Amino acid sequence: PQGGAGAKKLADLRAYYKLGSAANKRGTGAITLSYRNDLNEIIDDIIARVRNGSLRPGDVDPALWKLVSEQLFKGVEKGYNLSLAAARGSDKLMLETLRQNVYRFSGFKNYHFVLQANALLRNAEGNVKAFSEFRADVLALNKEYNVDFLRTEYNHAVATSRMAGKWKRFKDDVAELPLLQFETVGDERTRAAHQKFDGIIKPVTDPFWNKWLPPLDYNCRCTVRQLSDGEVSTLNVNDLGDPKPGFGINWGEQQVIFPPTHPQFEVEPEHQQQADNNFNLPLAP
């Protein structure tokens, strides 16, 4: 078990991702056998280095960072329906920008994992735990950070990069197809907060899409459809409330998967300099 700031961070992330909710129980995303095998080996090394004091609070583990970054960028390429190697022109620039964002996010995610792994080294009385207890606690932390959270983050990378790619096509085709219509799936799993958007039609150029372009939440299945004509909705956008923190973004215009407001980008004050230097990690491979 973890106490203090570490426990709060985990609780905040569980709530932020809505882990345990029905909406979040779909898809397995990045969690493949090869990923698990590589992860297990890396985590055993991290456990040993935290235990001997060579991996301290404020540090990151480059091997874990690389593994998680690659998995998240696979989600980006899947959603965008194009690999970076095959991309050209503006598509290449978009994918490079999205890659930089997920690699930077992975560094901050790694920072929090190492920080909390160090916090697990001692018990509530301040004594160093037996190795078996410490290892079990880090493995439990790893399952949350690098399996459960990663699955949600991967699915989010797929959804947002898919919409970023769509947005590029919407702008390319705006002369012939000037309108967009918001669409929900409309089944029993559709969130009530999203259902109120179903059927809304606004021009591609309307600022509505800067705030309400799906996904609107983690594992949101909403989408938009481009139209040649239709009855433009006259609703007052202010009556729709506020987006979930970390959303309310036009993914194609801002070209981001994880915005700066994501809680993983928060760091302890004493580690701000490391964060400003991106923890000495490259922004992209």
C-alpha positions in Angstrom: 0.0 0.0 0.0 1.0 3.6 -0.6 0.5 6.6 1.5 0.6 10.4 1.2 1.1 12.1 -2.1 1.6 8.8 -3.9 -1.8 7.4 -2.8 -3.5 10.7 -3.8 -1.8 10.6 -7.3 -3.1 7.1 -7.9 -6.6 7.9 -6.7 -6.6 11.0 -8.9 -5.5 9.1 -11.9 -8.1 6.3 -11.3 -10.8 8.9 -11.1 -9.5 10.9 -14.1 -9.4 7.8 -16.3 -12.7 6.4 -14.8 -11.0 3.1 -14.2 -13.6 0.5 -13.1 -16.4 2.2 -15.0 -18.4 0.3 -17.7 -17.2 2.8 -20.2 -13.6 1.8 -19.6 -14.0 -1.9 -19.9 -13.5 -2.2 -23.6 -10.5 -3.2 -25.7 -7.1 -4.5 -24.7 -5.1 -2.0 -26.7 -1.3 -2.2 -26.3 -1.2 -5.0 -23.7 0.4 -7.8 -25.8 2.4 -10.8 -24.7 5.7 -9.3 -26.1 5.0 -6.0 -24.2 4.3 -7.9 -21.0 7.5 -9.9 -21.3 9.7 -6.8 -22.0 7.9 -4.9 -19.2 8.5 -7.7 -16.7 12.2 -7.7 -17.4 12.5 -3.9 -17.1 10.5 -3.7 -13.9 12.7 -6.3 -12.2 15.7 -4.1 -13.1 13.9 -1.0 -11.7 13.1 -2.8 -8.5 16.8 -3.7 -8.0 17.9 -0.2 -8.8 15.4 1.5 -6.5 16.4 -0.9 -3.8 20.1 -0.1 -4.1 19.5 3.6 -4.4 20.7 4.1 -8.0 17.3 5.0 -9.3 16.0 7.9 -7.1 13.1 10.3 -6.9 13.3 12.7 -9.9 14.9 10.0 -12.1 13.4 8.2 -15.1 14.2 4.8 -16.5 15.1 5.1 -20.2 14.2 1.5 -21.0 10.7 1.8 -19.6 10.2 5.2 -21.2 11.1 3.8 -24.6 8.8 0.7 -24.2 5.8 2.8 -23.2 6.5 5.5 -25.7 6.6 3.0 -28.6 3.3 1.4 -27.5 1.5 4.7 -27.3 2.9 5.8 -30.7 1.6 2.5 -32.2 -1.8 3.7 -31.0 -1.3 7.0 -32.8 -0.3 5.3 -36.1 -3.3 2.9 -35.7 -5.8 5.8 -35.2 -4.3 8.0 -37.9 -4.3 4.9 -40.2 -0.9 5.7 -41.5 2.6 4.9 -40.3 5.2 7.6 -39.9 7.5 5.7 -42.2 4.9 5.8 -45.0 3.7 9.4 -44.3 4.6 12.3 -46.5 4.0 16.1 -46.4 1.5 17.4 -43.9 0.7 13.9 -42.7 4.3 13.4 -41.8 4.5 16.7 -40.0 1.3 15.8 -38.0 2.6 12.4 -37.0 5.9 13.8 -36.0 4.2 16.3 -33.8 1.9 13.7 -32.2 4.9 11.4 -31.7 6.8 14.2 -29.8 3.8 14.7 -27.6 3.4 11.0 -26.6 7.1 10.6 -26.0 7.2 13.6 -23.8 4.1 12.4 -21.9 5.8 9.0 -21.4 8.7 10.8 -19.7 6.4 12.4 -17.1 4.5 9.1 -16.7 7.8 7.4 -16.0 8.8 10.1 -13.6 5.7 9.4 -11.5 6.2 5.7 -11.5 9.8 5.9 -10.3 8.8 8.5 -7.7 6.1 6.3 -6.3 8.3 3.1 -6.5 10.8 4.9 -4.3 8.0 5.9 -1.8 7.2 2.2 -1.5 10.7 1.3 -0.3 9.8 2.1 3.4 6.8 1.2 5.5 4.6 3.6 7.5 7.2 3.6 10.4 10.0 4.6 8.0 11.7 1.3 8.0 13.0 -0.4 4.8 10.6 -3.2 3.8 11.6 -6.8 3.3 12.5 -7.3 -0.4 9.6 -9.6 -1.0 7.1 -7.0 0.3 8.7 -4.2 -1.6 8.7 -6.2 -4.8 5.1 -7.1 -4.4 4.1 -3.5 -3.9 6.1 -2.3 -6.9 4.5 -5.0 -9.1 1.1 -3.8 -8.0 2.0 -0.2 -8.8 3.4 -1.4 -12.2 0.1 -3.1 -13.1 -1.8 0.2 -12.5 0.7 2.5 -14.2 2.0 0.4 -17.1 -0.9 -1.9 -17.8 -4.2 -0.5 -16.6 -3.5 3.2 -17.1 -1.5 2.4 -20.3 -4.5 0.6 -21.8 -6.7 3.7 -21.3 -3.9 6.0 -22.6 -3.4 3.8 -25.7 -7.1 3.8 -26.5 -7.1 7.5 -26.1 -4.1 7.8 -28.5 -6.0 5.8 -31.1 -9.2 7.9 -30.7 -7.6 11.3 -30.7 -5.2 10.6 -33.6 -8.1 9.2 -35.6 -10.0 12.4 -35.1 -6.9 14.5 -35.9 -6.6 12.7 -39.2 -10.3 13.2 -39.9 -10.1 16.9 -39.1 -7.4 17.3 -41.8 -9.7 15.7 -44.4 -12.6 17.8 -43.2 -10.6 20.9 -43.9 -9.5 19.6 -47.3 -13.1 18.9 -48.3 -14.8 21.9 -46.8 -15.7 23.5 -50.1 -17.9 20.5 -51.1 -18.8 19.3 -47.6 -19.1 22.5 -45.4 -20.9 20.9 -42.4 -20.2 18.5 -39.6 -22.7 16.5 -37.7 -22.0 15.1 -34.2 -22.9 11.4 -33.8 -23.1 9.1 -30.8 -23.4 5.3 -31.0 -26.7 5.5 -29.2 -26.6 2.2 -27.4 -26.9 1.4 -23.7 -23.3 2.3 -23.1 -23.6 5.8 -24.5 -23.0 8.3 -21.8 -25.9 10.6 -21.0 -23.5 13.6 -21.0 -22.6 12.8 -24.6 -26.1 12.0 -25.8 -27.2 15.6 -25.7 -24.7 16.4 -28.6 -26.2 13.7 -30.9 -27.3 15.3 -34.2 -25.8 18.7 -33.7 -24.8 20.2 -37.1 -22.4 23.1 -37.3 -20.1 24.3 -40.1 -16.6 23.0 -40.2 -15.4 26.5 -39.5 -17.6 27.0 -36.5 -15.7 27.5 -33.2 -18.0 24.8 -31.7 -15.6 22.2 -32.9 -12.7 23.8 -31.0 -14.5 22.8 -27.8 -16.7 19.8 -28.6 -14.8 17.7 -31.1 -14.8 14.1 -29.9 -13.5 12.2 -28.0 -15.1 14.1 -25.1 -13.8 11.6 -22.5 -11.7 8.5 -22.2 -13.1 5.6 -24.3 -15.6 8.0 -25.8 -17.0 6.4 -29.0 -18.6 9.6 -30.4 -17.7 10.8 -33.9 -18.5 13.4 -36.5 -19.8 13.1 -40.0 -19.1 15.6 -42.9 -22.2 16.7 -44.8 -22.8 18.7 -48.0 -26.0 20.2 -46.6 -28.2 20.1 -43.5 -30.0 22.3 -41.0 -27.4 24.1 -38.9 -28.2 23.8 -35.1 -29.0 27.1 -33.4 -28.3 26.0 -29.8 -26.3 28.3 -27.5 -22.9 26.6 -27.0 -22.8 28.0 -23.5 -25.8 25.9 -22.5 -23.7 22.7 -23.0 -21.6 23.1 -19.9 -17.9 22.7 -19.6 -15.7 19.9 -21.2 -14.0 17.3 -19.0 -10.6 18.6 -17.9 -8.0 17.6 -20.5 -10.6 17.6 -23.2 -12.5 20.5 -24.9 -9.8 20.4 -27.6 -9.7 20.3 -31.4 -7.2 17.4 -31.7 -6.5 18.2 -35.3 -5.8 21.9 -34.8 -3.8 21.6 -31.6 -2.1 18.4 -32.8 -1.9 16.9 -29.3 -2.8 13.6 -27.7 -2.1 14.5 -24.1 -2.6 18.2 -23.4 -0.5 20.1 -20.8 -3.5 19.9 -18.3 -3.1 16.2 -18.0 -2.3 15.3 -14.3 0.8 13.3 -15.4 2.5 16.6 -16.4 2.4 17.7 -12.7 5.7 17.4 -10.9 7.0 18.0 -7.4 8.6 21.5 -7.1 12.0 20.0 -6.3 11.9 18.1 -9.6 10.8 21.0 -11.9 14.3 21.6 -13.3 14.5 17.9 -14.4 11.0 18.2 -15.9 12.0 21.4 -17.8 14.9 19.5 -19.3 12.5 16.6 -20.2 14.3 14.4 -17.7 17.3 14.4 -20.1 15.2 12.3 -22.5 15.0 13.0 -26.3 11.7 14.4 -27.4 11.6 11.8 -30.1 13.7 8.8 -31.1 
